[in-house]
Amino acid sequence: MTDDCNLNCSYCYQKRGKTYLDTGTAKNAVDFFYPFFTQDCFVNFYGGEPLLAFKKIEEIIDYIQRKDNDSKKALQYSITTNGSLLEDDVLQFFNKNKFLVLLSFNDSALSLQKLLKYPDIELETNSVFTAKTIKNLSRYIKFIIKSGAPTVNLSFSSLRPWSKSALLCLRKELTSLREFCLHHYEKTGAIPVANFRENSTHRVFGCFAGRDRMDLSPDGSLWGCCLFSDYFNKTQKTKEYLKFCFGSLESFVNNHERIYPEILNNYSNLQMDYFYTSKNVCMLCDEMKECVVCPIDGALGGQIIGKIPDWVCQIRKILREEKRNFLRDLKRPTVF
């Protein structure tokens, strides 16, 4: 919706701007893509802070629903927000349209408590930790869980290198959180930390950008995923940029039969068995099938799409080990 934001979070990788998605462009995108929507398609709103453009969001959803009047697809809506602009009219709109709200949780619990009052809003939180803030992870996440958040996501900033001491602190914090989550499960039967939940499938991770999703950026360009438009935002149209940009909406609509397969081919190699670190290729790693690294997450620290910084590799390894330990302990019989 916009690259503008009303906060200035230290972990944020996005380049700030004042560009807002034109409503007419958004409606043109709906006109073109609607026939390709699956029955349970998600329409997601991102920023910056997308609620800075709330009136535009209302208008776009109204347009989608009028178009959907005959087909009656079970369309779903979601938004990623910092929660600072959650006024009553916004919350009522989300509740009416059964939004999934991904709350980028900050230091205030007020937005979390507001959202929990609305039964038809599906709520998840996402907390991003840096090497400097990792010491607060277990205390912070325990507080969010105790506050009633049903699903909690942990993310780790890759903008700057993590030292050995920061990685040791990460392990210590995850161990503390793991033990808390085990007791929480024994009491409630719930596993609120999504990072500790068992995967339904075990296969080599591949980025789905462009395959089951498309992103319309504030400037009207099309990408396989919003993370790619964020990554290339305000950069020159380099060879790498042109590999992953599907062009403007207008040019795509007019030439999609040629443009789509041509650009999608560049996204097809974005999977773990093609990635590498400074020490090894991921294909040779015994844990490759259990590892998931977003190609943009890796590129933010290494500046090359497909190369994973060593500290990102170590963060993922620690997280996998703590998840395995949690699932192992979960299966052990409780002794009274």
Helices and strands as residue ranges (DSSP letters): H 23-33, G 34-36, E 42-45, G 50-53, H 54-67, E 76-81, H 88-96, E 100-104, H 110-116, E 122-129, G 134-136, H 137-146, E 152-156, H 164-188, G 194-196, E 215-216, E 221-223, H 226-232, H 239-244, E 245-248, H 249-267, G 272-274, G 282-284, G 288-290, H 295-302, H 310-331
